Amino acid sequence: MKLLLSALLLGSTLFSVVLSAKEKYFVVERESESVAVIEDGLAKRHMEHMHNMNHGIIKFDGDDAYLISRDGYVVKFDPKTEKKEAEYKTSKSAIGFVIGKHYIAVANYDDKSVDILTRDLKPIDKIVTGSKNVGIKIYKNYLIFAEMDKDKVAVLKDENAGKGLPKFKRYKEFNVGKMPFDAMIEGDTYIVGFFLDKGFGVIDLDKMQYKMIKVTAEENKPVLKVPHFGFWSLSKDKTFIPAVGDNKVLVYDKKFHWIKNITTQGLPVFTSLSPDKKYLAVTFSGKDFPTIQIIDTKTLKIIKTFTFKGKVLHVRWSKEYPKLYVSVNDANQVNVIDTNDWYLEREIFQVKHPSGIFLYRTENKK
């Protein structure tokens, strides 16, 4: 018995060492201007004084990490040491950012501009657009974003062609649907959604051509509103979209031909595909906020339902291990689901009002 216990303890220790060597989770603490750092299944540390963390976003590129706060700060930090290296305030309200080889581009709501910064957050340019700006993306030497107040998508071209610090000039603009509000990019295609149009716009960035696509479901009925693209999930042959105002996940092929509506327990908000694309995790709003459901992407059936002790705001799949991390906001917990046998494996405490969960992989640093 002692030998067995020792072996189990050794195995657990070795597993923790391997886990910490490959994955580290940075969890936005929504109400505390801080970020929790989770390793080995425990909240180990907290990064303080990170500004307004409502809707805080973190992105990684190599050994660099960047955070954007709701009140317009961009913060650069070292994801290994968790030390803040620089910060810069672009506006009173920033909504998104992208990381280029030589620059950071920030889309601002408040002062209707796009800021171009060095990788060390020194200002290069402030491009005044006269509009709230959303859906900012990079393609080759182009910077693309939607001008929400103008019903346009702007394409800027780097006249330095990616050699050193950029020099962006307006290259092209497209008149698109009413009130663009979010976008995604897949290959050479920029896809933008609208608040006030029943469909979405597609821009071929190689041909610089735009077209409007009307999304329909059963009996050719239009989908009344396309949700944030950050909540879409794209597998090899399917697109999963949480319906707005209906208890369904909409399934299309890659050409947006309707396949099926999957009826869910509540009103879906967020969908997230597992790294192997076999499973889809779905979160909800309203009375089903504490619930997530797991969908098999092959059979398109719900295989598991979990209900937690508070509102679920975000999920993140491990890329190395069979685990799904779930932020349970008002329970001050991050819960971990074993995705081999589908059971609640761990409750992680000492996390204050968690929302976004962001994964840093120390081996493949992207």
GUBARO-54187 format. One record per residue (C-alpha): residue number from 0; residue in three letters; x, y, z. Coordinates in Angstrom, 3 decimals, always signed. Layout:
% GUBARO-54187
<NUM, ALA, <X, Y, Z>>
...
This chain:
% GUBARO-54187
<0, MET, <+0.000, +0.000, +0.000>>
<1, LYS, <+2.835, +2.418, +0.888>>
<2, LEU, <+4.558, +1.638, -2.408>>
<3, LEU, <+1.324, +2.255, -4.322>>
<4, LEU, <+0.750, +5.548, -2.505>>
<5, SER, <+4.315, +6.649, -3.200>>
<6, ALA, <+3.932, +5.785, -6.868>>
<7, LEU, <+0.711, +7.761, -7.089>>
<8, LEU, <+2.281, +10.776, -5.411>>
<9, LEU, <+5.314, +10.561, -7.694>>
<10, GLY, <+3.069, +10.330, -10.756>>
<11, SER, <+1.084, +13.342, -9.619>>
<12, THR, <+4.278, +15.326, -9.020>>
<13, LEU, <+5.702, +14.403, -12.409>>
<14, PHE, <+2.430, +15.350, -14.088>>
<15, SER, <+2.527, +18.757, -12.373>>
<16, VAL, <+6.104, +19.360, -13.507>>
<17, VAL, <+5.275, +18.487, -17.111>>
<18, LEU, <+2.095, +20.595, -17.031>>
<19, SER, <+3.810, +23.685, -15.663>>
<20, ALA, <+6.591, +23.340, -18.227>>
<21, LYS, <+4.146, +23.555, -21.120>>
<22, GLU, <+1.077, +25.554, -20.173>>
<23, LYS, <+0.312, +28.628, -18.113>>
<24, TYR, <-3.134, +30.234, -17.853>>
<25, PHE, <-3.668, +33.963, -17.452>>
<26, VAL, <-7.170, +34.694, -16.159>>
<27, VAL, <-8.685, +38.175, -16.261>>
<28, GLU, <-10.035, +39.173, -12.841>>
<29, ARG, <-12.863, +41.350, -14.033>>
<30, GLU, <-13.472, +43.596, -11.019>>
<31, SER, <-9.961, +43.819, -9.558>>
<32, GLU, <-7.699, +45.397, -12.213>>
<33, SER, <-5.682, +42.188, -11.987>>
<34, VAL, <-4.831, +38.920, -13.730>>
<35, ALA, <-4.571, +35.545, -11.990>>
<36, VAL, <-1.841, +33.121, -13.065>>
<37, ILE, <-2.760, +29.429, -12.946>>
<38, GLU, <-0.146, +26.668, -13.072>>
<39, ASP, <-0.336, +23.029, -12.001>>
<40, GLY, <-4.066, +23.424, -11.392>>
<41, LEU, <-3.605, +26.172, -8.783>>
<42, ALA, <-3.840, +29.967, -8.757>>
<43, LYS, <-0.196, +30.713, -7.999>>
<44, ARG, <+0.105, +34.491, -8.391>>
<45, HIS, <-1.759, +37.687, -9.316>>
<46, MET, <-0.576, +40.457, -11.625>>
<47, GLU, <-1.834, +43.690, -10.069>>
<48, HIS, <-2.513, +47.219, -11.386>>
<49, MET, <-3.518, +46.127, -14.901>>
<50, HIS, <-6.237, +48.820, -15.248>>
<51, ASN, <-9.960, +48.256, -15.978>>
<52, MET, <-10.285, +44.534, -16.689>>
<53, ASN, <-13.915, +44.533, -17.838>>
<54, HIS, <-13.563, +42.768, -21.212>>
<55, GLY, <-9.761, +42.650, -20.820>>
<56, ILE, <-7.988, +40.750, -23.617>>
<57, ILE, <-4.534, +39.113, -23.623>>
<58, LYS, <-2.533, +37.974, -26.673>>
<59, PHE, <+0.855, +36.299, -27.007>>
<60, ASP, <+3.552, +36.448, -29.664>>
<61, GLY, <+6.747, +34.558, -28.951>>
<62, ASP, <+8.052, +35.708, -25.572>>
<63, ASP, <+5.927, +38.856, -25.655>>
<64, ALA, <+2.502, +39.214, -24.069>>
<65, TYR, <+0.116, +42.128, -24.494>>
<66, LEU, <-3.015, +43.098, -22.609>>
<67, ILE, <-5.647, +45.656, -23.549>>
<68, SER, <-7.882, +47.168, -20.883>>
<69, ARG, <-11.365, +48.602, -21.237>>
<70, ASP, <-10.098, +52.104, -20.377>>
<71, GLY, <-7.687, +52.246, -23.289>>
<72, TYR, <-4.386, +50.971, -21.885>>
<73, VAL, <-2.114, +48.576, -23.734>>
<74, VAL, <+0.248, +46.721, -21.407>>
<75, LYS, <+3.260, +44.667, -22.473>>
<76, PHE, <+4.489, +42.000, -20.057>>
<77, ASP, <+6.808, +39.009, -19.955>>
<78, PRO, <+4.630, +35.853, -19.762>>
<79, LYS, <+7.458, +33.915, -18.120>>
<80, THR, <+8.340, +36.339, -15.330>>
<81, GLU, <+4.880, +38.006, -15.345>>
<82, LYS, <+6.584, +41.400, -15.045>>
<83, LYS, <+5.096, +44.492, -16.680>>
<84, GLU, <+7.524, +45.906, -19.254>>
<85, ALA, <+5.656, +48.884, -20.728>>
<86, GLU, <+2.239, +50.470, -20.991>>
<87, TYR, <+0.612, +53.137, -23.152>>
<88, LYS, <-2.837, +54.729, -23.040>>
<89, THR, <-4.336, +55.053, -26.517>>
<90, SER, <-7.768, +56.456, -25.596>>
<91, LYS, <-10.524, +56.378, -22.996>>
<92, SER, <-11.947, +53.186, -24.530>>
<93, ALA, <-10.132, +50.636, -26.679>>
<94, ILE, <-11.938, +47.639, -28.169>>
<95, GLY, <-9.325, +45.407, -29.833>>
<96, PHE, <-5.748, +45.074, -31.048>>
<97, VAL, <-3.481, +43.037, -33.324>>
<98, ILE, <+0.208, +42.179, -33.157>>
<99, GLY, <+2.340, +42.687, -36.277>>
<100, LYS, <+5.985, +41.778, -36.756>>
<101, HIS, <+7.134, +45.330, -36.026>>
<102, TYR, <+4.073, +46.989, -34.517>>
<103, ILE, <+0.902, +46.853, -32.429>>
<104, ALA, <-2.314, +48.309, -33.860>>
<105, VAL, <-5.138, +49.308, -31.490>>
<106, ALA, <-8.740, +49.987, -32.527>>
<107, ASN, <-10.263, +52.736, -30.377>>
<108, TYR, <-13.903, +53.443, -29.591>>
<109, ASP, <-13.624, +56.622, -27.639>>
<110, ASP, <-11.490, +59.010, -29.673>>
<111, LYS, <-12.384, +57.435, -33.052>>
<112, SER, <-8.887, +56.482, -34.108>>
<113, VAL, <-6.471, +53.612, -34.684>>
<114, ASP, <-3.141, +53.789, -32.857>>
<115, ILE, <+0.034, +52.294, -34.342>>
<116, LEU, <+2.678, +51.528, -31.713>>
<117, THR, <+6.084, +49.866, -31.694>>
<118, ARG, <+6.354, +46.432, -30.131>>
<119, ASP, <+7.642, +48.278, -27.029>>
<120, LEU, <+4.545, +50.519, -27.057>>
<121, LYS, <+6.120, +53.709, -28.330>>
<122, PRO, <+3.709, +55.735, -30.526>>
<123, ILE, <+4.268, +55.668, -34.293>>
<124, ASP, <+1.025, +57.106, -35.618>>
<125, LYS, <-2.561, +57.904, -34.634>>
<126, ILE, <-4.884, +57.450, -37.597>>
<127, VAL, <-8.028, +59.522, -37.084>>
<128, THR, <-11.043, +57.797, -38.658>>
<129, GLY, <-14.001, +59.801, -37.351>>
<130, SER, <-15.647, +56.522, -36.325>>
<131, LYS, <-15.672, +53.927, -33.610>>
<132, ASN, <-13.388, +51.177, -34.916>>
<133, VAL, <-13.811, +47.420, -34.506>>
<134, GLY, <-12.769, +44.111, -36.041>>
<135, ILE, <-9.104, +44.998, -36.557>>
<136, LYS, <-7.036, +42.360, -38.409>>
<137, ILE, <-3.734, +41.932, -40.280>>
<138, TYR, <-3.253, +40.351, -43.719>>
<139, LYS, <+0.193, +40.450, -45.327>>
<140, ASN, <+1.091, +44.177, -45.449>>
<141, TYR, <-2.496, +45.295, -44.923>>
<142, LEU, <-4.301, +46.459, -41.801>>
<143, ILE, <-8.076, +45.991, -42.014>>
<144, PHE, <-10.758, +47.297, -39.659>>
<145, ALA, <-14.442, +48.219, -39.682>>
<146, GLU, <-15.602, +51.811, -39.193>>
<147, MET, <-18.751, +51.277, -37.188>>
<148, ASP, <-20.245, +54.772, -37.584>>
<149, LYS, <-19.573, +55.002, -41.331>>
<150, ASP, <-20.764, +51.559, -42.528>>
<151, LYS, <-17.344, +51.006, -44.076>>
<152, VAL, <-14.374, +48.651, -43.925>>
<153, ALA, <-11.014, +50.380, -44.316>>
<154, VAL, <-7.888, +48.736, -45.720>>
<155, LEU, <-4.560, +50.395, -44.938>>
<156, LYS, <-1.355, +49.405, -46.721>>
<157, ASP, <+2.112, +49.497, -45.215>>
<158, GLU, <+4.212, +51.496, -47.677>>
<159, ASN, <+7.343, +50.060, -46.074>>
<160, ALA, <+6.144, +46.564, -47.062>>
<161, GLY, <+6.806, +45.073, -43.651>>
<162, LYS, <+10.438, +46.185, -43.550>>
<163, GLY, <+10.927, +47.883, -40.212>>
<164, LEU, <+8.389, +50.238, -38.676>>
<165, PRO, <+5.197, +50.534, -40.736>>
<166, LYS, <+3.953, +53.556, -42.661>>
<167, PHE, <+0.242, +53.006, -43.205>>
<168, LYS, <-1.776, +54.784, -45.850>>
<169, ARG, <-5.435, +54.295, -46.723>>
<170, TYR, <-5.431, +51.877, -49.646>>
<171, LYS, <-9.083, +51.018, -50.149>>
<172, GLU, <-12.441, +51.225, -48.435>>
<173, PHE, <-15.644, +49.284, -48.890>>
<174, ASN, <-19.214, +50.385, -48.307>>
<175, VAL, <-20.661, +47.480, -46.347>>
<176, GLY, <-23.757, +46.654, -44.293>>
<177, LYS, <-25.304, +48.795, -41.598>>
<178, MET, <-23.269, +49.252, -38.420>>
<179, PRO, <-20.407, +46.730, -38.718>>
<180, PHE, <-19.479, +45.545, -35.241>>
<181, ASP, <-17.100, +42.595, -35.368>>
<182, ALA, <-14.982, +40.649, -37.812>>
<183, MET, <-12.864, +37.565, -38.287>>
<184, ILE, <-10.240, +36.600, -40.826>>
<185, GLU, <-9.716, +33.170, -42.349>>
<186, GLY, <-6.961, +32.826, -44.921>>
<187, ASP, <-7.370, +35.668, -47.424>>
<188, THR, <-10.986, +36.340, -46.408>>
<189, TYR, <-12.153, +39.098, -44.055>>
<190, ILE, <-15.671, +38.459, -42.727>>
<191, VAL, <-17.581, +41.296, -41.072>>
<192, GLY, <-20.898, +41.165, -39.219>>
<193, PHE, <-23.508, +43.897, -38.733>>
<194, PHE, <-25.903, +45.048, -36.049>>
<195, LEU, <-28.563, +46.216, -38.472>>
<196, ASP, <-28.310, +43.931, -41.517>>
<197, LYS, <-29.436, +40.315, -41.833>>
<198, GLY, <-26.200, +38.751, -42.991>>
<199, PHE, <-22.493, +39.461, -43.145>>
<200, GLY, <-19.933, +40.864, -45.552>>
<201, VAL, <-17.010, +39.012, -47.113>>
<202, ILE, <-13.909, +40.694, -48.548>>
<203, ASP, <-11.460, +38.779, -50.741>>
<204, LEU, <-8.227, +40.467, -49.678>>
<205, ASP, <-6.248, +39.236, -52.670>>
<206, LYS, <-8.769, +40.473, -55.222>>
<207, MET, <-10.000, +43.322, -52.992>>
<208, GLN, <-13.604, +42.441, -53.773>>
<209, TYR, <-16.625, +42.637, -51.444>>
<210, LYS, <-19.884, +40.709, -51.364>>
<211, MET, <-22.809, +40.402, -48.965>>
<212, ILE, <-24.007, +36.986, -47.773>>
<213, LYS, <-27.473, +36.470, -46.309>>
<214, VAL, <-27.423, +33.748, -43.662>>
<215, THR, <-30.471, +31.504, -43.670>>
<216, ALA, <-31.585, +28.400, -41.823>>
<217, GLU, <-34.620, +26.121, -42.187>>
<218, GLU, <-37.109, +26.993, -44.906>>
<219, ASN, <-34.788, +29.779, -46.078>>
<220, LYS, <-35.624, +31.875, -43.004>>
<221, PRO, <-33.075, +34.642, -42.366>>
<222, VAL, <-30.932, +34.673, -39.256>>
<223, LEU, <-31.962, +37.942, -37.665>>
<224, LYS, <-28.625, +38.941, -36.193>>
<225, VAL, <-25.091, +37.608, -36.567>>
<226, PRO, <-23.319, +37.503, -33.170>>
<227, HIS, <-19.733, +38.448, -32.384>>
<228, PHE, <-17.338, +36.463, -34.540>>
<229, GLY, <-15.193, +35.748, -31.523>>
<230, PHE, <-17.988, +33.368, -30.562>>
<231, TRP, <-18.054, +31.472, -33.882>>
<232, SER, <-16.233, +28.160, -34.171>>
<233, LEU, <-14.722, +26.877, -37.416>>
<234, SER, <-13.861, +23.221, -37.891>>
<235, LYS, <-12.422, +21.724, -41.070>>
<236, ASP, <-15.800, +21.343, -42.766>>
<237, LYS, <-18.343, +23.132, -40.530>>
<238, THR, <-19.095, +26.555, -39.078>>
<239, PHE, <-20.871, +26.717, -35.700>>
<240, ILE, <-22.711, +29.931, -34.828>>
<241, PRO, <-24.591, +30.614, -31.566>>
<242, ALA, <-28.020, +31.977, -32.494>>
<243, VAL, <-28.987, +35.364, -31.069>>
<244, GLY, <-32.200, +35.218, -29.056>>
<245, ASP, <-32.875, +31.530, -29.741>>
<246, ASN, <-31.872, +28.316, -27.964>>
<247, LYS, <-29.925, +26.919, -30.898>>
<248, VAL, <-26.438, +26.514, -32.300>>
<249, LEU, <-26.589, +26.950, -36.084>>
<250, VAL, <-24.444, +24.620, -38.178>>
<251, TYR, <-23.341, +25.468, -41.734>>
<252, ASP, <-20.827, +24.103, -44.201>>
<253, LYS, <-17.851, +26.259, -45.145>>
<254, LYS, <-19.834, +27.887, -47.966>>
<255, PHE, <-22.553, +28.825, -45.474>>
<256, HIS, <-25.132, +26.335, -46.657>>
<257, TRP, <-27.306, +25.382, -43.702>>
<258, ILE, <-26.833, +21.869, -42.256>>
<259, LYS, <-28.699, +21.748, -38.966>>
<260, ASN, <-29.895, +23.659, -35.914>>
<261, ILE, <-28.851, +22.049, -32.629>>
<262, THR, <-31.392, +22.801, -29.886>>
<263, THR, <-29.618, +23.762, -26.648>>
<264, GLN, <-30.705, +24.163, -23.040>>
<265, GLY, <-30.603, +27.965, -23.127>>
<266, LEU, <-29.659, +30.992, -25.210>>
<267, PRO, <-26.103, +30.329, -26.424>>
<268, VAL, <-23.511, +33.070, -26.165>>
<269, PHE, <-20.105, +31.506, -26.781>>
<270, THR, <-18.916, +28.401, -28.646>>
<271, SER, <-15.427, +26.953, -28.413>>
<272, LEU, <-13.978, +24.016, -30.350>>
<273, SER, <-11.602, +21.529, -28.784>>
<274, PRO, <-8.110, +21.488, -30.342>>
<275, ASP, <-8.885, +18.212, -32.169>>
<276, LYS, <-12.204, +19.715, -33.410>>
<277, LYS, <-14.167, +16.740, -32.012>>
<278, TYR, <-16.139, +18.671, -29.397>>
<279, LEU, <-17.805, +22.048, -29.041>>
<280, ALA, <-18.348, +23.742, -25.667>>
<281, VAL, <-21.343, +26.103, -25.505>>
<282, THR, <-22.025, +28.736, -22.830>>
<283, PHE, <-25.319, +30.514, -22.176>>
<284, SER, <-26.915, +33.707, -20.896>>
<285, GLY, <-29.909, +34.399, -18.650>>
<286, LYS, <-31.119, +31.673, -16.314>>
<287, ASP, <-28.690, +29.186, -17.917>>
<288, PHE, <-25.604, +31.332, -17.260>>
<289, PRO, <-24.180, +28.647, -14.884>>
<290, THR, <-24.423, +25.904, -17.549>>
<291, ILE, <-22.225, +24.674, -20.380>>
<292, GLN, <-23.069, +21.914, -22.844>>
<293, ILE, <-20.724, +19.753, -24.902>>
<294, ILE, <-21.616, +18.905, -28.513>>
<295, ASP, <-20.096, +16.067, -30.550>>
<296, THR, <-19.169, +17.756, -33.846>>
<297, LYS, <-19.535, +14.544, -35.831>>
<298, THR, <-22.994, +13.465, -34.645>>
<299, LEU, <-24.082, +17.068, -33.871>>
<300, LYS, <-25.628, +15.854, -30.621>>
<301, ILE, <-25.253, +17.127, -27.055>>
<302, ILE, <-23.288, +14.564, -25.073>>
<303, LYS, <-22.840, +16.279, -21.697>>
<304, THR, <-24.262, +19.118, -19.600>>
<305, PHE, <-22.476, +20.752, -16.656>>
<306, THR, <-23.994, +23.243, -14.210>>
<307, PHE, <-21.687, +25.300, -11.985>>
<308, LYS, <-22.048, +27.458, -8.862>>
<309, GLY, <-22.267, +30.757, -10.725>>
<310, LYS, <-22.184, +32.483, -14.102>>
<311, VAL, <-19.849, +31.001, -16.706>>
<312, LEU, <-18.117, +33.800, -18.640>>
<313, HIS, <-15.455, +31.955, -20.624>>
<314, VAL, <-13.928, +28.574, -21.393>>
<315, ARG, <-10.519, +27.502, -22.656>>
<316, TRP, <-9.401, +24.068, -23.869>>
<317, SER, <-5.949, +22.853, -22.946>>
<318, LYS, <-3.853, +22.164, -26.031>>
<319, GLU, <-1.707, +19.529, -24.338>>
<320, TYR, <-4.018, +17.708, -21.958>>
<321, PRO, <-7.636, +16.444, -21.892>>
<322, LYS, <-8.917, +19.398, -19.881>>
<323, LEU, <-11.377, +22.251, -20.277>>
<324, TYR, <-10.970, +25.343, -18.061>>
<325, VAL, <-14.163, +27.220, -17.121>>
<326, SER, <-14.338, +30.670, -15.482>>
<327, VAL, <-17.202, +30.781, -12.964>>
<328, ASN, <-17.405, +34.494, -12.298>>
<329, ASP, <-19.538, +35.049, -9.209>>
<330, ALA, <-18.281, +31.869, -7.525>>
<331, ASN, <-14.689, +33.204, -7.738>>
<332, GLN, <-13.509, +29.923, -9.233>>
<333, VAL, <-11.953, +28.423, -12.328>>
<334, ASN, <-13.212, +24.859, -12.726>>
<335, VAL, <-11.441, +22.147, -14.699>>
<336, ILE, <-13.294, +19.414, -16.596>>
<337, ASP, <-11.652, +16.118, -17.543>>
<338, THR, <-12.517, +15.745, -21.245>>
<339, ASN, <-11.680, +12.056, -21.485>>
<340, ASP, <-14.348, +10.919, -19.035>>
<341, TRP, <-16.328, +14.203, -18.791>>
<342, TYR, <-16.360, +14.918, -15.076>>
<343, LEU, <-15.478, +17.927, -12.899>>
<344, GLU, <-11.893, +17.243, -11.928>>
<345, ARG, <-10.899, +20.353, -9.997>>
<346, GLU, <-12.155, +23.633, -8.539>>
<347, ILE, <-9.477, +26.340, -8.479>>
<348, PHE, <-9.984, +28.978, -5.800>>
<349, GLN, <-8.229, +32.300, -5.060>>
<350, VAL, <-9.440, +33.763, -8.377>>
<351, LYS, <-11.441, +37.003, -8.108>>
<352, HIS, <-14.420, +37.324, -10.486>>
<353, PRO, <-12.728, +35.519, -13.390>>
<354, SER, <-13.722, +36.127, -17.007>>
<355, GLY, <-11.388, +35.640, -19.995>>
<356, ILE, <-8.949, +32.697, -19.816>>
<357, PHE, <-5.823, +32.973, -21.995>>
<358, LEU, <-3.360, +30.133, -22.567>>
<359, TYR, <+0.396, +30.650, -22.873>>
<360, ARG, <+2.352, +27.645, -24.097>>
<361, THR, <+6.010, +27.787, -23.125>>
<362, GLU, <+7.147, +25.349, -25.826>>
<363, ASN, <+5.169, +26.590, -28.825>>
<364, LYS, <+5.122, +30.286, -27.998>>
<365, LYS, <+2.328, +31.492, -30.261>>
